[in-house]
Amino acid sequence: MLTILGKETSINVRKVLWTCRLLDLPWQLEPWGSGVRDPRVPEFLALNPNAQVPVLRDGDTVLWESNTICRYLATRAGDTPLLPADALARARVEQWMDWQATELNTAWRPAFMALMRGSDKFDSTAVAASVQDWNDKMRILDAQLARTGAYVTGPQVSLADVVIALSAHRWRMTPIEHASLPAVEAYLRRLEGVPGFAQYCGPDTP
């Protein structure tokens, strides 16, 4: 059985848990993370020197970085719409996964950490800039969803949706001035029918 080290309140852990749900993979959660079990101990650092969750244990295999874990699990499962075997179709999915990790996450981090986590590392100017950047990135997503009319890369749910839906949910839940993005709103409503969305993108888990 897969063992996932982390906690359900972590957005990156939820990526992995939701992927497992969509792939019907059995897993067990070993609680780690701030407020649960400090990952800055030798036992955890031996698995991930970054002291971050999630970490995946699959037999003797140990992996960290949430998007990489999701890719591994989908590849391990064989050809799946979550991560197609076709080179171009797969690249489309991975392109948006990388965008989420580099562009979208970078945009929302100051605003979310200040407004939802109470961090004092960011002043009001940084937060305002983050809100603007976050909305700008979400406009890119809105345009893409308007083109596909369904999910991030087309008519089927993929890993791009797993990672981006969590960030879109976080955007909706954070008390900022939200850009008007009808395609994103329609997308989030559409995702309500996808197994795991209600659990991992619920009101208690921004």
Summary of the structure (lengths in Angstrom):
residues: 206
radius of gyration: 16.9
end to end distance: 28.0
largest distance: 47.8
contacts: 654
relative contact order: 0.14
helix: 54%
strand: 11%
